[in-house]
């Protein structure tokens, strides 16, 4: 998951630098007043989102498999713990009833 996040951040940074360069050479319009940085960041975010959906598909699917496996392990551990608690509770109740 960290790898996917870093790749997504890197794609955003690359888009930011390309757009900043295009605004600097006046291919793209600049923002009004002091909003130029915000304009470039917003445009980079809008462009990098669909790019990451297409370009990082494999990394996203690998991260999804990892997260899914971790969730399944956690569910199995919780079920095992619940079963142990149930057994201990049943044993305690049986001991209390027999005495």
N, C-alpha and C positions, 0 to 999 in steps of 0.2 A: 504494500500500500504506500509505503514511503517512496519507493521508486516511481510509482505512478504520479504521486503528488509532485515530486521533484521534476519529472518530465513535463507535467502540466505547467508548473511554474516557469520552467525553461522556455516552453513554447510561448507563454505570455510575455516573458522578457524579450524574446526574439521579435515578436509582433510589436512590442512597445518600441524597441530600437528601430525597427524598419519604419514604423509610422512616424516616429520622432524625426528620423532622417528625411522622410518625405515632406513633413511639415516644415522642417528647417530649410529645404531647398524650394519650398513654396509650390510643391506639386499638389499637396492637400492644404485646405484652408486652416489657418491657426484659430485658436479660441479667442474669445473677446477678453481684452485686458489681461488679468492675471490667471485666467482660466485655461490657459494653453496646456498645462500639465494635466489637468483634469480631463480635458478634451482628448488628449493623446491616450491617457489611461483608459478612458471609457471606450474609445475606438479599438484599442488593443484588446480589451476584454471582449467586445462584441465579435471581433475577428478570430480571436484565439479559441473561443468556446466551440464553434462548429468545427474548427480545424482539429482541436483535440478530440472531438467525437469521432472523427474519421481517422486521423493519423495515429492516435493512441489506443485504437480499438483492442489490439492484442494485449497491451499492458493493462488496460482496464479489465479485460476478461480474466487475466491472470490474477489481478488483485481481487476480483470478485470471487474467484475460486478459493483463494486464501481466506477471505472473510467468511465465506460460507462454511468452509471446513472448521474454522475456529468457532463459529456459532453452533455447529453440530456437536463439536467436542464439549462445549459448555453445556448444551442441553443434556447430553449424555451424563456428564458429571453431576448436574443438578438432579437428574432422575436417579442416579445411583445414590446420592446423598439422601434424597427423599426416601428411597427404599430402606436404607440403613436406619433412618430415623423411625420409619414405620415399624421395622422389625424390633427396634429397641423399645418403642412404645408398646407394642403388642406383648413383648416379653415382660415388661414392667406391669402391665395390666393383668397378665396371667399370674404373675407372682403375687400380686395384691389380692386377686380373687381366691387363690388357693390357700392363703394364710388367714 
